[in-house]
């Protein structure tokens, strides 16, 4: 069996999680010297780094899930 799609899908999911965690780390670093904290402070810090990491994370997540599910075939479960 060819598991290349599953492996590439898993790598895309890994890249997605790394990009999203990088966005949280960026927000945490930018919030170190902040003196005032309001109700929207976390959201402001999260979006102040831009939407590139979030967009790429969602894109890699969708590609990873698609490639992972592309290999999955429900008929294989019934062939016991």
N, C-alpha and C positions, 0 to 999 in steps of 0.2 A: 504494500500500500504506500501511496505517496503522501507523506505528511508535510510537504513543503508549505502548503497553504496554512496549515495549523501552526507551524513554526513561525512563519512570517506574520500571521495574525497575532500570535503571542508576543512577538517582538514589537508590533505596533501598539499593543496594549501596554507593554512595558514603557515604551517611549511616551505614550499618553500620560501615564502616571508620573513619570519623571518631569515632564513639562508642567503638569498641574502642581506638583510639589514645588517646582522652581518658582512658580507664581506666588505661592504662599510664603516661601522663604524670602522672596523679594519684598513682599508686603511687610513681613516681620522686620527686615532690615531697615526699611524706610520708616517704620514706626518706632524705632528705638529712641530717637530724640524728640518725639512728640510730647508736648506738654499738656495739651487739651484733648480730652476724649469725650466725644459726643455719641449720640445713638447711631450715627452713620459713619463713624470713624473707621471701622474695620472695612466697610464697603468702599470707602474712599481710598484707603490704602491698597486694597485688593485691585481696584481698577486704575490706580494711578500709574502702575507699571505698564499700562497699555493692554490691549486685547490680543496681542500676537500670541502669547503663550497659551491663553485660554482657547483661542481659535484653533491653533495647531493641535492642542490637546484633544479637543472635541473631534477634529478631523481624523487624527490617528486612532481615536477610540472607535469611530464609526467604521473606518477601514479595517481595523483589527477584528471587530465583531463580525463584519461582513465576511472576511476571509476565514474566520474560525467557523462560522455557520455554513459557509459554502462547502466545506468538507463534510459536515455532519449530514448524514442521510438516515432518516427514520426507518427505512427498510432494512438497514443493517441490524437493527435491534431484533427484528422478527426472524432473522436467518440463523437460528440457533440449532 
